Amino acid sequence: MQIIPIEALFAERLSTGPRAALAKAEVIIGVDVPSQRQFTLFGTPALEESVQIGKRQALRTVRIEFNAQTGDLDKLVALIQLIKGRRDYLATDE
């Protein structure tokens, strides 16, 4: 599993480096570094299917480290929406 700090996503082009990894990912896990809280931002259906069939399957997964207190989560969710066309994370007010 590749771990990417959020800053790297805004310093690269889509075709190379961290943004390319994000574009290819089947599952994207967000990690709020201060609290160490982890949650799925993209790929929930693939994870649920893996659990339902009871078979461990290799899914291209990346973890994105960010700080929720600085607004990084909103930027990350918007970037996932832009690159992947959707996101699975819903804020509590959505």
Summary of the structure (lengths in Angstrom):
residues: 94
radius of gyration: 13.1
end to end distance: 29.3
largest distance: 38.7
contacts: 247
relative contact order: 0.25
helix: 39%
strand: 23%
